[in-house]
Amino acid sequence: MRSFYHFAMSYRGIRNRHDQHKQLADWMFHEHDFPKQTTSYAELTDYLEFNSPFPEALSVFDEMWSEYLNYENY
């Protein structure tokens, strides 16, 4: 299973997409301490709770996490 970070990076390359999924993926890319190798929901939410880049980041993360699980189980 690839990491959530690796999955999220697919949002960075989408041109003309300026939504919050892309915003969160861009932030993860630039955040040096982001847990890039993990597949743990708990570890990622703990990190985001203390380092949230914008107010809706946790709900955006939850949406992306659902997509990640669907993608990995496909």
Buried (B, 14 or more C-beta within 10 A) or exposed (E): EEBBBEBBBEBEEEEEEEEBBBBBBBBBBEBEEBBBEBBEBEEBBEBBEEEBBEEEBBEBBEEBBEBBBEEEEE
